[in-house]
Amino acid sequence: MKHLLLTLLLAAGTAAADTTVAPLPTGTWTLMRSATNVQTGYATKEACWAAAEVDAEARKIVAKVNYRCRTDLIFAVTYKAPTIPPQPAAETQTVACTSPLVGSWTQVRTYFLSNGKWVAGDWTPSAAPAGACVTPVPPKPADDTQTVACPSGTTGSWSQTRTYSLVSNAWVAGAWTPAAAPSGACTAVVAQTWAKMASEGGSFNVATASSVRFGAGSAWITKTLSGTVQCTNTFFGSDPAVNVVKECDQLGGVSPTPVDPPVDPTPTPLPDPIPGPVNGLQVNRTSCTAPCAVLFDATAMGDFRATYSFDFGDPNSGAWAISGKSKNTELGGPIAAHVYMVPGAFKPVVNGVSVTITVADANVTYAGTKTVCVSPAKDYTDCPAGAAQVTALPALPWAGKRVLLHTGEKFGDIQLLDGNIGVQVGSYGSGAKPVVASVGIGNWRPTTTAFPSDVTVMDLNVSNQISQSLGNRVLILRNDVHLTPNSGGIPLSIGEVDYWYRGDPYRTVPQSAFYNAHQIFLVENNALGTDTATGVAGFWGEGSRIAMLGNRFGKYQMHSARFSGLNKGVISHNELQGISADGIRLALKLHSNGVLPYSDTLIADSSGRGTWASSQIVIGNNLFGNAADNNAWTVEVGPQNNTVGEGVEDVVVENNRFARGKNTSRDFVYVGRRITTRGNTVVGGGAISTGTDTNTELPASWMGPNYIGN
């Protein structure tokens, strides 16, 4: 028998065999290990060798072992054991917690031997250990603060603070501290009470916007008002207690201490400072200082309804902005007015009758320190040479002074009460008009009989109304006049002397010293309202020898302009728009205080009864109404209603233009006698619509004749 020796070397998990032997016949191969048969019947020597290798590897035999594949040879197999690498070190990794939790934990894995190879085990632990992942802590909130109002019956407030503490991973608000108001934070409220300020028919002044009521018992009308308040049905819009004597109260007001009115001596009529007519022409003055306002009265020349020609002898005076007509001439009714803006000797002519008007230069009348320039900013550019220069309004009264305010600057209230005679208030410099809080002219209780006279207020921007009451010869010229929002005031008002004469329980001046406002001129002022809630009316007043020229009024709660009494007046070249809160008002309303003849010392009674009628009035060259006017009637000349006997007579309404709104049903309504309309037109073409009304109290003699044309 032949033998084949095979040496097998096993190393590092691999087997290498030396098989350099000659091929032998197949099918007779038996595998033996040492002297022991392992397996027989291998077909080939290769199969026998492979079996030897498998057996050696299975037994992990590392020493030399002889295997035999028996045929006719004997062979030896030497198997070399494989080389096993060192065990890898254990591995670690950090695992982040799953949102919304925050944190992390560490996992470890080790290696184990499998089939001669190191195999990685599982990562452990597979889940986060307790406490490794937590809910995130939000940022600490900032401390809170709050303002706490003092309890009922007190006024004031205090601040509380609270901080936050961390509880169970959440910030919890602490208590508000301090829990109670600190000492001095709250003060007891002194309950406001109503204080009587005036009896019905009177008037009084409210310094700042306050609650004011009008009425009696449990029937009141309450409004928030400031400025001069008229304690009348007309001012408050209706009668809250019919046939009951009423009063006006102010919430939180202080009633003046009553004094016994002085015993009034037998009244002596005031001397009329106006010279009598010359050749039928009367002027209120023939000498004055520029700007000088003059009223021309030609009623003594002939029929009131006739046409009169006025040439004021001032050809360089320009034209009216609203009507476009010359300021130097008028053609119409017998009363007209003109303002001479420059010095000189003027020779106006009326229907061939001439008069000389001498106008002085204001720089001469108020030379040197009689003129005071006021500038809080100390800007005295364009201040007249030699004038005093100050930073605050000078002490009152300003008798014989011209006070000029620097343009573009702001000033407080100006109150020209008794003692202010021969005063001009205006501006200097270039730019915007100086802003003044308010202007009063004789609008408070007098302490002397020297009521304001020869006063001019011009070229100002007035924040909250110009109010005139006592005095005469007043020119209010080229001012922009406004109201404090929702004040319920009136931008421009004149007269209304009744309260100081009849109603003031604290009067110290004898009644005989009082007279109706007269020779008052309102010229080219702009007092258009911004809404129908702020102002009661654009203008309200009464008096004699009144000229309203070139002004703009419109958009108020009630009327654009209202005369409760007018004697010898002219209303020309104005724009009165209408536009009211309730649509039942007028662009112009003219009524009166009774049916008696006018006298300067017959003080108008605001009840509408018992005193003088409105008489001798020219209403010409105005623009009445507006496309936005919501009122049914545009102009009314007659009693304020059909149950009060207020006489109106000798009125010429001429050459006016009427603009119609969507609700207009009547352009002109009249009740009275000797009322004439002529030359009036409707904007856009056509004749004006007129109508009359009834009156249960007015005597029949006051109900015509009238002369109604266009």
C-alpha positions as CSV (number, residue, x, y, z in Angstrom):
1,M,0.0,0.0,0.0
2,K,1.2,3.4,-0.8
3,H,1.0,6.3,1.7
4,L,0.7,10.1,1.2
5,L,2.0,12.3,3.9
6,L,0.2,15.7,4.3
7,T,1.3,18.4,6.6
8,L,-1.3,21.0,7.4
9,L,-0.5,24.4,8.9
10,L,-3.3,26.3,10.5
11,A,-2.8,29.9,11.5
12,A,-4.9,33.0,12.0
13,G,-8.1,31.2,11.2
14,T,-6.7,30.0,7.7
15,A,-5.2,26.7,6.5
16,A,-2.3,26.2,4.3
17,A,-1.4,22.7,2.9
18,D,1.5,21.3,1.0
19,T,-0.1,19.2,-1.7
20,T,2.9,18.5,-3.9
21,V,2.2,14.8,-4.5
22,A,1.5,12.7,-7.5
23,P,-2.1,11.9,-8.3
24,L,-3.4,8.6,-7.2
25,P,-6.3,6.4,-8.2
26,T,-9.7,7.5,-6.7
27,G,-12.3,5.8,-4.6
28,T,-9.8,4.1,-2.2
29,W,-9.0,6.9,0.1
30,T,-9.3,6.5,3.9
31,L,-8.6,9.3,6.3
32,M,-6.7,8.4,9.5
33,R,-5.6,10.5,12.4
34,S,-2.5,8.9,13.9
35,A,-3.6,5.3,14.0
36,T,-7.3,6.0,14.1
37,N,-9.6,5.9,11.1
38,V,-11.5,9.1,10.8
39,Q,-13.4,8.5,7.6
40,T,-13.1,6.2,4.6
41,G,-14.2,6.1,1.0
42,Y,-13.1,9.5,-0.2
43,A,-13.1,9.5,-3.9
44,T,-10.1,11.7,-4.4
45,K,-7.1,12.6,-2.5
46,E,-8.3,16.2,-2.5
47,A,-11.5,15.2,-0.7
48,C,-9.4,13.3,1.9
49,W,-7.1,16.2,2.4
50,A,-10.0,18.6,2.8
51,A,-11.6,16.3,5.4
52,A,-8.3,16.3,7.3
53,E,-8.2,20.1,7.4
54,V,-11.8,20.2,8.6
55,D,-11.1,17.8,11.3
56,A,-8.0,19.6,12.5
57,E,-9.7,22.9,12.5
58,A,-12.7,21.5,14.4
59,R,-10.5,20.2,17.1
60,K,-8.4,23.3,17.2
61,I,-5.3,21.2,17.1
62,V,-2.3,23.4,17.3
63,A,0.4,20.6,17.6
64,K,1.6,18.6,14.7
65,V,-0.7,15.7,14.0
66,N,-0.3,13.0,11.4
67,Y,-3.3,12.3,9.2
68,R,-3.2,9.5,6.6
69,C,-5.1,9.1,3.5
70,R,-4.6,5.4,2.9
71,T,-4.2,4.0,-0.6
72,D,-0.8,3.1,-1.4
73,L,0.7,6.1,0.3
74,I,0.9,7.4,3.8
75,F,0.8,11.3,4.3
76,A,1.1,13.6,7.3
77,V,-0.9,16.8,7.9
78,T,0.5,19.5,10.0
79,Y,-2.2,22.2,11.0
80,K,-1.0,25.6,12.2
81,A,-3.5,27.3,14.6
82,P,-4.8,30.8,13.5
83,T,-3.5,34.0,15.2
84,I,-6.4,35.6,17.2
85,P,-6.2,39.5,17.5
86,P,-6.5,41.3,20.9
87,Q,-10.0,42.0,22.1
88,P,-11.0,45.5,21.1
89,A,-11.5,48.0,23.9
90,A,-15.1,48.8,25.0
91,E,-16.7,51.7,23.2
92,T,-18.8,54.6,24.6
93,Q,-21.2,57.1,23.0
94,T,-23.3,60.1,24.2
95,V,-27.0,60.0,23.3
96,A,-29.1,63.3,23.4
97,C,-32.5,63.2,24.9
98,T,-35.5,63.4,22.6
99,S,-37.2,66.8,22.3
100,P,-38.9,68.4,24.2
101,L,-36.7,66.9,27.0
102,V,-33.2,68.1,27.4
103,G,-30.0,66.2,28.7
104,S,-28.1,63.2,27.6
105,W,-26.7,59.8,28.8
106,T,-23.8,57.5,28.0
107,Q,-24.0,54.0,26.3
108,V,-21.3,51.3,26.4
109,R,-20.7,48.2,24.2
110,T,-18.0,45.5,24.5
111,Y,-16.7,42.8,22.0
112,F,-17.0,39.0,22.2
113,L,-15.2,36.2,20.2
114,S,-17.2,34.4,17.6
115,N,-15.6,31.9,15.1
116,G,-12.2,33.4,15.7
117,K,-13.5,37.0,15.3
118,W,-14.4,39.7,17.8
119,V,-18.0,40.8,17.4
120,A,-19.5,44.0,18.8
121,G,-22.2,43.6,21.4
122,D,-25.3,45.8,21.9
123,W,-25.1,49.4,23.3
124,T,-26.2,49.5,26.9
125,P,-28.2,50.9,28.5
126,S,-30.7,51.0,25.7
127,A,-32.9,53.7,27.4
128,A,-32.1,56.9,29.3
129,P,-31.4,56.3,33.0
130,A,-33.8,57.9,35.4
131,G,-33.1,61.6,35.8
132,A,-30.9,61.9,32.7
133,C,-33.7,63.6,30.6
134,V,-35.7,66.4,32.1
135,T,-38.2,69.0,31.0
136,P,-36.3,72.3,30.1
137,V,-36.6,75.2,32.6
138,P,-37.9,78.3,30.8
139,P,-36.1,81.7,31.3
140,K,-37.1,83.4,34.5
141,P,-39.8,86.0,33.7
142,A,-39.1,89.6,34.5
143,D,-40.7,91.1,37.5
144,D,-44.3,92.3,36.9
145,T,-45.5,95.8,37.9
146,Q,-49.1,97.1,37.9
147,T,-50.8,100.3,38.9
148,V,-53.6,100.0,41.4
149,A,-56.3,102.7,41.7
150,C,-57.1,103.9,45.1
151,P,-60.4,102.6,46.6
152,S,-63.7,104.3,46.2
153,G,-63.9,107.6,48.1
154,T,-60.2,108.3,47.5
155,T,-58.1,109.4,44.6
156,G,-54.6,108.4,43.5
157,S,-52.8,105.1,42.8
158,W,-49.8,103.1,43.7
159,S,-47.5,100.5,42.1
160,Q,-47.3,96.9,43.0
161,T,-44.5,94.4,42.0
162,R,-44.3,90.6,42.0
163,T,-41.3,88.3,41.3
164,Y,-41.2,84.6,40.2
165,S,-39.8,81.5,42.0
166,L,-38.9,78.1,40.4
167,V,-41.2,75.3,41.6
168,S,-41.2,71.8,40.0
169,N,-39.3,73.1,37.0
170,A,-41.8,76.0,36.5
171,W,-41.7,79.6,37.4
172,V,-44.5,80.5,39.8
173,A,-45.6,84.2,40.3
174,G,-45.4,85.4,43.9
175,A,-47.8,87.8,45.6
176,W,-48.2,91.4,44.6
177,T,-46.4,93.8,47.0
178,P,-47.1,96.0,48.7
179,A,-50.6,94.6,49.3
180,A,-51.9,97.9,50.6
181,A,-51.4,101.5,49.5
182,P,-48.3,103.1,50.9
183,S,-48.8,106.1,53.1
184,G,-49.8,109.2,51.2
185,A,-50.6,107.4,47.9
186,C,-54.4,107.8,48.3
187,T,-56.2,111.0,49.4
188,A,-59.8,111.4,50.4
189,V,-62.0,112.7,47.6
190,V,-63.8,115.9,48.4
191,A,-67.2,115.4,46.8
192,Q,-68.0,118.1,44.1
193,T,-71.2,119.9,44.5
194,W,-73.2,122.2,42.2
195,A,-72.6,125.9,42.9
196,K,-75.0,128.5,41.6
197,M,-73.2,130.8,39.2
198,A,-76.0,132.9,37.7
199,S,-79.7,133.4,37.6
200,E,-81.6,133.0,34.4
201,G,-80.8,135.8,32.0
202,G,-77.3,136.3,33.5
203,S,-73.9,135.2,32.3
204,F,-70.7,134.1,33.9
205,N,-67.2,132.9,33.0
206,V,-65.9,129.4,33.2
207,A,-62.1,129.4,33.3
208,T,-61.6,125.7,32.2
209,A,-63.9,123.2,30.7
210,S,-66.4,122.2,33.4
211,S,-69.9,120.7,33.8
212,V,-72.5,123.4,33.8
213,R,-76.2,122.9,34.1
214,F,-79.2,125.1,33.4
215,G,-82.6,124.6,34.8
216,A,-84.5,124.2,38.1
217,G,-85.6,121.4,40.4
218,S,-85.1,118.1,38.7
219,A,-85.2,119.5,35.1
220,W,-81.7,120.4,33.8
221,I,-79.7,120.7,30.7
222,T,-76.0,119.8,31.4
223,K,-73.1,120.6,29.1
224,T,-69.4,120.8,29.3
225,L,-68.5,124.5,28.7
226,S,-65.7,127.0,29.0
227,G,-65.6,130.8,28.5
228,T,-68.6,133.0,28.8
229,V,-71.8,131.2,29.5
230,Q,-75.2,132.8,28.9
231,C,-77.8,131.5,31.4
232,T,-80.6,131.5,28.8
233,N,-82.8,129.1,26.9
234,T,-81.2,130.2,23.6
235,F,-77.7,129.5,24.8
236,F,-78.5,126.0,26.1
237,G,-80.8,125.2,23.1
238,S,-84.1,124.7,24.8
239,D,-86.2,125.4,27.9
240,P,-85.8,122.6,30.5
241,A,-88.4,124.0,32.9
242,V,-91.1,126.0,31.1
243,N,-92.6,128.9,33.1
244,V,-90.1,128.3,36.0
245,V,-87.3,130.7,37.0
246,K,-84.1,128.9,36.2
247,E,-80.4,129.2,37.2
248,C,-77.0,128.1,36.0
249,D,-74.8,125.9,38.3
250,Q,-71.2,124.8,37.8
251,L,-70.0,121.4,39.2
252,G,-67.2,122.2,41.6
253,G,-67.6,125.9,41.1
254,V,-67.3,128.5,43.7
255,S,-70.1,131.0,43.9
256,P,-68.9,134.6,44.4
257,T,-69.7,136.0,47.8
258,P,-72.9,138.0,47.4
259,V,-72.9,141.7,48.1
260,D,-75.7,144.1,48.2
261,P,-75.9,145.9,45.0
262,P,-75.3,149.6,45.3
263,V,-78.3,151.9,45.6
264,D,-78.8,153.2,42.1
265,P,-79.3,156.9,41.7
266,T,-81.8,158.1,39.2
267,P,-80.3,156.9,35.9
268,T,-78.9,159.6,33.8
269,P,-78.8,158.9,30.1
270,L,-75.2,158.7,28.8
271,P,-74.2,161.4,26.4
272,D,-74.1,160.1,22.9
273,P,-70.4,160.3,21.8
274,I,-71.5,160.2,18.2
275,P,-72.0,163.6,16.6
276,G,-75.4,164.3,15.1
277,P,-76.1,164.0,11.3
278,V,-74.7,166.7,9.0
279,N,-76.8,167.1,5.9
280,G,-78.4,163.8,6.8
281,L,-75.1,161.9,7.1
282,Q,-73.9,160.7,10.5
283,V,-70.5,159.0,11.1
284,N,-69.5,157.5,14.5
285,R,-66.2,159.4,14.5
286,T,-64.2,161.8,12.4
287,S,-60.7,161.3,13.8
288,C,-59.0,158.1,15.0
289,T,-55.8,156.1,14.7
290,A,-55.2,153.5,12.0
291,P,-56.6,151.0,11.6
292,C,-59.8,153.1,12.1
293,A,-63.3,151.7,11.7
294,V,-66.1,154.1,10.7
295,L,-69.8,153.5,10.5
296,F,-71.7,155.6,8.0
297,D,-75.4,156.2,8.7
298,A,-77.5,157.9,5.9
299,T,-80.9,157.0,7.4
300,A,-81.7,160.7,8.0
301,M,-81.2,161.4,4.3
302,G,-84.5,159.8,3.2
303,D,-86.4,156.5,2.8
304,F,-84.6,153.5,4.4
305,R,-85.5,151.4,1.3
306,A,-83.9,153.8,-1.1
307,T,-80.5,153.1,-2.7
308,Y,-77.5,155.0,-1.4
309,S,-74.0,155.4,-3.0
310,F,-71.0,155.3,-0.7
311,D,-67.5,156.3,-1.8
312,F,-65.1,156.0,1.2
313,G,-62.4,158.1,-0.4
314,D,-59.9,155.2,0.0
315,P,-59.2,153.9,-3.5
316,N,-56.2,151.7,-2.5
317,S,-58.2,149.7,0.1
318,G,-58.5,146.6,-2.1
319,A,-61.4,144.2,-2.6
320,W,-63.4,141.9,-0.4
321,A,-62.2,138.3,-0.6
322,I,-65.7,136.8,-0.5
323,S,-67.8,139.0,-2.7
324,G,-64.9,140.3,-4.9
325,K,-66.3,143.8,-4.7
326,S,-64.3,147.0,-3.9
327,K,-63.8,147.9,-0.3
328,N,-63.9,151.6,-1.3
329,T,-67.5,151.7,-2.5
330,E,-71.0,150.4,-1.5
331,L,-74.3,150.7,-3.4
332,G,-77.4,149.8,-1.5
333,G,-79.1,150.4,1.9
334,P,-78.3,153.5,4.0
335,I,-75.8,152.0,6.5
336,A,-72.3,151.0,5.6
337,A,-68.9,150.8,7.2
338,H,-65.2,151.1,6.2
339,V,-61.8,150.5,7.9
340,Y,-59.1,153.0,7.1
341,M,-55.9,151.0,7.3
342,V,-53.4,153.8,6.7
343,P,-53.0,157.3,8.0
344,G,-54.3,160.3,6.1
345,A,-57.1,162.8,5.5
346,F,-60.0,161.0,3.7
347,K,-63.0,162.6,2.2
348,P,-65.8,160.0,1.8
349,V,-69.0,161.0,-0.1
350,V,-72.4,159.6,0.4
351,N,-75.1,160.6,-2.1
352,G,-73.2,163.8,-2.7
353,V,-72.6,164.6,1.0
354,S,-69.0,164.7,2.1
355,V,-67.2,164.5,5.4
356,T,-63.6,164.5,6.4
357,I,-62.1,161.6,8.3
358,T,-58.6,162.2,9.8
359,V,-56.6,159.1,10.5
360,A,-53.5,159.2,12.6
361,D,-50.4,157.1,12.2
362,A,-50.2,154.4,14.9
363,N,-46.4,154.8,15.0
364,V,-47.0,158.4,16.1
365,T,-50.0,157.7,18.4
366,Y,-48.0,155.0,20.1
367,A,-44.5,156.4,19.7
368,G,-41.6,155.2,21.9
369,T,-42.4,153.0,24.9
370,K,-46.2,153.5,24.3
371,T,-45.5,150.5,22.0
372,V,-44.4,147.3,23.7
373,C,-43.0,144.4,21.7
374,V,-43.4,141.0,23.4
375,S,-41.2,138.0,22.5
376,P,-40.6,135.1,24.9
377,A,-37.8,134.1,22.5
378,K,-36.3,137.6,22.6
379,D,-36.6,138.1,18.9
380,Y,-37.3,141.8,18.3
381,T,-36.7,141.9,14.6
382,D,-39.1,144.4,13.0
383,C,-40.1,145.8,16.4
384,P,-40.8,149.6,15.9
385,A,-37.9,151.8,16.8
386,G,-37.9,153.0,20.4
387,A,-40.5,150.5,21.6
388,A,-40.2,148.7,24.9
389,Q,-39.0,145.1,24.5
390,V,-40.2,142.5,27.0
391,T,-40.4,138.7,27.2
392,A,-43.9,138.4,28.8
393,L,-47.2,140.2,28.5
394,P,-47.1,143.5,30.4
395,A,-49.3,144.1,33.5
396,L,-52.8,145.3,32.8
397,P,-54.5,147.6,32.1
398,W,-52.8,148.7,28.9
399,A,-54.5,152.1,28.6
400,G,-52.8,154.2,25.9
401,K,-50.5,151.3,24.8
402,R,-49.9,149.3,21.6
403,V,-48.9,145.8,22.5
404,L,-47.3,143.8,19.6
405,L,-46.8,140.1,19.9
406,H,-44.0,138.4,17.9
407,T,-45.2,136.2,15.1
408,G,-44.9,132.4,15.4
409,E,-44.8,132.5,19.3
410,K,-47.4,131.5,21.9
411,F,-49.0,133.6,24.6
412,G,-51.6,133.2,27.3
413,D,-55.0,134.8,27.9
414,I,-55.5,138.5,27.2
415,Q,-58.2,140.1,29.4
416,L,-58.9,143.7,28.5
417,L,-61.3,144.7,31.3
418,D,-62.3,148.1,32.6
419,G,-59.5,150.7,32.4
420,N,-58.3,149.6,29.0
421,I,-59.0,152.6,26.8
422,G,-57.1,153.5,23.7
423,V,-55.5,150.0,23.3
424,Q,-54.2,148.2,20.2
425,V,-53.1,144.6,20.3
426,G,-51.4,143.2,17.2
427,S,-48.3,141.5,15.9
428,Y,-44.8,142.3,14.5
429,G,-42.4,140.3,12.5
430,S,-43.0,137.9,9.6
431,G,-44.5,134.4,9.6
432,A,-47.5,132.8,11.2
433,K,-49.8,134.9,13.4
434,P,-48.9,134.8,17.1
435,V,-51.0,132.2,19.1
436,V,-53.0,133.6,22.0
437,A,-55.0,131.4,24.4
438,S,-58.1,133.6,24.5
439,V,-59.1,137.3,24.3
440,G,-61.7,139.0,26.5
441,I,-62.8,142.6,26.1
442,G,-65.0,143.8,29.0
443,N,-66.2,140.2,29.5
444,W,-66.1,140.1,33.3
445,R,-67.6,141.9,36.3
446,P,-66.4,145.6,36.1
447,T,-65.0,147.3,39.2
448,T,-65.1,150.8,37.6
449,T,-67.2,152.6,35.1
450,A,-64.3,153.0,32.7
451,F,-65.5,150.2,30.4
452,P,-63.1,149.3,27.5
453,S,-63.2,151.8,24.7
454,D,-61.1,152.4,21.5
455,V,-59.8,148.9,21.5
456,T,-58.3,147.1,18.5
457,V,-57.4,143.4,18.5
458,M,-55.9,142.2,15.2
459,D,-53.8,139.7,13.4
460,L,-53.9,137.0,16.1
461,N,-54.5,133.3,16.1
462,V,-56.8,132.8,19.1
463,S,-57.1,129.3,20.4
464,N,-60.3,129.7,22.4
465,Q,-62.7,132.6,21.5
466,I,-62.8,136.3,21.5
467,S,-65.5,137.6,23.8
468,Q,-66.6,141.2,24.1
469,S,-69.4,142.4,26.4
470,L,-68.9,145.8,28.0
471,G,-67.6,148.8,26.2
472,N,-67.7,150.5,22.8
473,R,-65.6,151.4,19.8
474,V,-64.0,147.9,19.4
475,L,-62.4,146.7,16.2
476,I,-61.7,142.9,15.9
477,L,-59.7,142.6,12.7
478,R,-58.2,139.7,10.7
479,N,-58.0,137.1,13.5
480,D,-58.2,133.3,13.2
481,V,-60.5,132.3,16.0
482,H,-60.9,128.7,17.3
483,L,-62.5,126.8,20.2
484,T,-61.2,124.3,22.6
485,P,-62.5,120.9,21.3
486,N,-65.9,120.1,22.8
487,S,-66.0,123.3,24.9
488,G,-69.4,124.3,23.8
489,G,-68.2,127.9,23.4
490,I,-68.7,130.6,20.8
491,P,-65.6,131.8,18.7
492,L,-66.8,135.4,18.5
493,S,-69.4,137.1,20.8
494,I,-70.3,140.7,21.6
495,G,-72.7,142.5,23.9
496,E,-75.0,140.4,26.2
497,V,-74.7,143.1,28.9
498,D,-77.9,141.8,30.6
499,Y,-76.2,139.7,33.2
500,W,-73.9,142.4,34.4
501,Y,-76.8,144.8,34.5
502,R,-79.6,142.7,35.9
503,G,-78.4,139.3,37.0
504,D,-75.1,139.8,38.8
505,P,-75.7,139.6,42.5
506,Y,-72.1,140.8,43.2
507,R,-72.3,143.9,41.1
508,T,-70.6,147.0,42.6
509,V,-71.0,149.4,39.7
510,P,-74.3,151.3,39.6
511,Q,-76.8,150.2,37.0
512,S,-76.9,153.7,35.5
513,A,-73.3,153.2,34.3
514,F,-74.2,150.4,32.0
515,Y,-75.0,150.7,28.3
516,N,-75.5,148.3,25.4
517,A,-72.4,147.4,23.4
518,H,-72.1,149.8,20.5
519,Q,-69.7,150.7,17.6
520,I,-68.3,147.1,17.4
521,F,-66.6,146.1,14.2
522,L,-65.9,142.5,13.2
523,V,-63.8,142.5,10.1
524,E,-62.2,139.7,8.0
525,N,-62.0,137.2,10.9
526,N,-61.9,133.5,10.1
527,A,-64.0,131.4,12.5
528,L,-65.0,128.4,10.4
529,G,-65.7,125.4,12.7
530,T,-64.1,122.0,12.2
531,D,-67.1,120.0,13.4
532,T,-70.7,120.4,14.6
533,A,-70.0,119.3,18.2
534,T,-67.4,121.8,19.4
535,G,-69.1,125.3,19.2
536,V,-72.6,126.4,20.0
537,A,-72.5,129.0,17.3
538,G,-69.9,130.9,15.2
539,F,-71.1,134.3,16.3
540,W,-73.6,135.4,18.9
541,G,-74.3,138.9,20.0
542,E,-76.3,142.1,20.2
543,G,-75.7,145.8,20.2
544,S,-76.0,149.0,18.2
545,R,-74.0,150.4,15.3
546,I,-72.5,147.0,14.6
547,A,-70.6,146.1,11.4
548,M,-69.9,142.5,10.4
549,L,-67.7,142.6,7.3
550,G,-65.8,140.0,5.4
551,N,-65.9,137.2,8.0
552,R,-66.2,133.5,7.6
553,F,-68.5,131.4,9.9
554,G,-69.9,127.9,9.6
555,K,-70.2,124.3,10.9
556,Y,-71.3,124.5,14.5
557,Q,-74.0,122.9,16.7
558,M,-76.4,125.7,16.0
559,H,-76.3,128.9,13.8
560,S,-73.4,130.2,11.9
561,A,-74.2,133.7,13.1
562,R,-77.0,134.9,15.5
563,F,-77.9,138.4,16.4
564,S,-80.3,138.4,19.4
565,G,-80.7,142.2,18.8
566,L,-79.3,144.7,16.3
567,N,-79.8,148.4,15.9
568,K,-78.3,150.3,13.0
569,G,-76.2,147.5,11.7
570,V,-74.5,146.3,8.6
571,I,-73.8,142.6,7.7
572,S,-71.9,142.5,4.4
573,H,-69.4,140.6,2.4
574,N,-69.4,137.6,4.8
575,E,-69.5,133.9,4.2
576,L,-72.0,132.2,6.5
577,Q,-72.1,128.5,5.6
578,G,-74.8,127.0,7.8
579,I,-74.1,123.3,8.5
580,S,-75.4,122.4,12.0
581,A,-75.6,119.4,14.3
582,D,-79.4,118.8,13.9
583,G,-80.3,120.4,10.5
584,I,-82.8,122.9,12.0
585,R,-80.6,125.9,12.3
586,L,-79.5,128.8,10.0
587,A,-76.6,130.5,8.4
588,L,-77.9,133.8,9.8
589,K,-80.6,134.3,12.4
590,L,-81.6,137.8,13.4
591,H,-84.3,138.5,16.0
592,S,-84.6,141.0,18.9
593,N,-85.5,141.7,22.6
594,G,-89.0,143.2,22.2
595,V,-90.8,146.0,20.4
596,L,-89.6,149.2,22.1
597,P,-87.4,151.8,20.4
598,Y,-83.7,151.4,20.9
599,S,-81.7,153.4,23.5
600,D,-78.1,152.8,24.6
601,T,-79.3,152.6,28.2
602,L,-82.2,150.3,27.6
603,I,-80.3,147.2,28.3
604,A,-81.4,144.3,26.2
605,D,-83.3,141.6,28.1
606,S,-82.1,138.1,27.1
607,S,-85.6,136.7,27.7
608,G,-86.6,138.2,24.4
609,R,-89.3,140.4,25.8
610,G,-89.7,143.9,27.2
611,T,-86.9,145.8,25.6
612,W,-85.9,147.0,22.1
613,A,-86.6,145.8,18.7
614,S,-84.1,145.2,15.9
615,S,-84.2,148.0,13.5
616,Q,-82.4,149.7,10.6
617,I,-80.2,146.9,9.3
618,V,-78.5,146.3,5.9
619,I,-77.7,142.7,4.9
620,G,-75.8,142.8,1.6
621,N,-73.3,141.1,-0.7
622,N,-72.9,138.0,1.5
623,L,-72.6,134.3,0.6
624,F,-75.2,132.4,2.6
625,G,-75.3,128.6,2.8
626,N,-73.1,125.9,1.4
627,A,-73.4,122.8,-0.7
628,A,-72.8,120.8,2.5
629,D,-75.4,122.8,4.4
630,N,-77.9,120.4,6.0
631,N,-80.4,123.0,7.2
632,A,-83.9,123.5,5.7
633,W,-83.8,127.3,6.0
634,T,-80.7,129.5,5.2
635,V,-81.5,133.0,6.6
636,E,-84.3,134.1,9.0
637,V,-85.1,137.6,10.0
638,G,-87.8,137.6,12.6
639,P,-88.6,136.3,16.2
640,Q,-86.7,133.4,17.4
641,N,-89.9,131.3,17.5
642,N,-93.6,131.9,16.8
643,T,-94.6,132.4,20.5
644,V,-92.2,135.3,21.5
645,G,-93.1,138.8,20.4
646,E,-89.7,140.1,19.1
647,G,-90.0,143.0,16.7
648,V,-87.8,143.3,13.6
649,E,-88.2,146.3,11.3
650,D,-86.5,148.3,8.5
651,V,-84.2,145.6,7.1
652,V,-82.8,145.6,3.5
653,V,-81.6,142.2,2.3
654,E,-79.8,142.8,-1.1
655,N,-77.4,141.4,-3.6
656,N,-76.7,138.3,-1.6
657,R,-75.8,134.9,-3.0
658,F,-77.6,131.8,-1.6
659,A,-75.9,128.4,-1.9
660,R,-78.2,125.5,-1.4
661,G,-77.6,122.2,0.3
662,K,-79.5,119.0,-0.2
663,N,-82.2,119.9,2.5
664,T,-82.8,123.5,1.5
665,S,-86.5,124.4,1.3
666,R,-86.4,128.2,2.0
667,D,-83.5,130.6,1.2
668,F,-85.0,133.4,3.2
669,V,-87.8,133.5,5.9
670,Y,-89.1,136.7,7.5
671,V,-91.5,138.0,10.1
672,G,-91.6,141.8,10.8
673,R,-92.4,145.0,9.0
674,R,-90.8,147.0,6.2
675,I,-88.5,144.1,5.3
676,T,-87.1,144.5,1.8
677,T,-85.4,141.9,-0.5
678,R,-83.8,142.8,-3.8
679,G,-81.1,141.7,-6.1
680,N,-80.5,138.3,-4.4
681,T,-79.6,135.3,-6.4
682,V,-79.1,131.5,-6.0
683,V,-75.6,130.1,-6.8
684,G,-75.9,128.3,-10.0
685,G,-78.9,130.5,-11.1
686,G,-82.5,131.1,-10.3
687,A,-84.6,133.2,-7.9
688,I,-84.4,132.8,-4.2
689,S,-87.2,131.0,-2.3
690,T,-88.8,133.1,0.4
691,G,-91.5,132.5,3.1
692,T,-93.0,134.0,6.2
693,D,-94.3,132.6,9.5
694,T,-96.9,133.4,12.1
695,N,-96.4,134.7,15.7
696,T,-99.0,134.5,18.5
697,E,-97.5,137.3,20.6
698,L,-96.3,139.9,18.1
699,P,-98.8,142.8,17.6
700,A,-100.4,142.9,14.2
701,S,-98.7,146.3,13.5
702,W,-95.4,144.4,13.4
703,M,-96.6,141.9,10.8
704,G,-96.0,144.0,7.7
705,P,-96.0,145.6,5.2
706,N,-93.0,143.9,3.6
707,Y,-91.4,144.3,0.2
708,I,-90.2,140.9,-1.0
709,G,-88.6,140.7,-4.4
710,N,-85.6,138.6,-5.3
